[in-house]
Amino acid sequence: MLNVERISKEYPARSGTISVLRDCSFSLEKGESLAVLGPSGSGKSTLLSILGTLESPSGGALELDGIRPFGLGEKELAAFRREKIGFVFQDHHLLPQCNALENVLIPFLAEGRVSSSQSDFALELLEKVGLAERIDHRPGELSGGERQRVAIARALVRRPSLILADEPTGNLDRTTAASVTELLFSLLDSSWSLILATHDLSLAGKLKYQKEIDDGRLLDRAKG
Ligand code: ADP
């Protein structure tokens, strides 16, 4: 369902161009998970931005659910991103004035009215992430791990095909980081797939596949 074919990314630099990604290819089925490893600056965020269609590649192609998003017009691309992709960032990006339930509903609120089935699904997700008792708490009244749980529920509320998580536990202590990763993983079902960028080997080991960016190339990494 996700096919990545020879994606490359170059940025202009003073002395020509710098090549951040070179010929990165892989495919991922729904229900599968992939960890992208690599030290800081290796290109993990750049790869996730391209997979999330927030940035265009310099070369190569991306296909998700049979659609090649980089061939779409601006409006269609924005709709594709909204419907198909959920993002979880290192910083939760929750709105401080909104409670947990409203934050999960943000993707719908941005478009207008929220239906009762959408609201019910948001509540169901908050329950699944263990926050049924916290739905009316604002981010300031939640712990770091709880905020990331809200962010995970928000990423899933539109039933996306792909969740992209960029160092989602980077700001959490080890125990909380492990439980948040465990949660993401436990929610994974056959309707979506998960790509997680991390430099943490033990977190990456929980996912089905591990790849590493090395000098711009995406290489298989032996599990261990
Ligand atoms: P990581 O997520 O692994 O830390 P990034 O994808 O953020 O790595 O960055 C990879 C490289 O690409 C870095 O050298 C960074 O400086 C460079 N880079 C990222 N975005 C830009 C940009 N918009 N313009 C120029 N260089 C960039």
Residues whose N, C-alpha, C, O or C-beta is under 5 A from the ligand:
A	BS01	ADP	Y11 V20 P39 S40 G41 S42 G43 K44 S45 T46
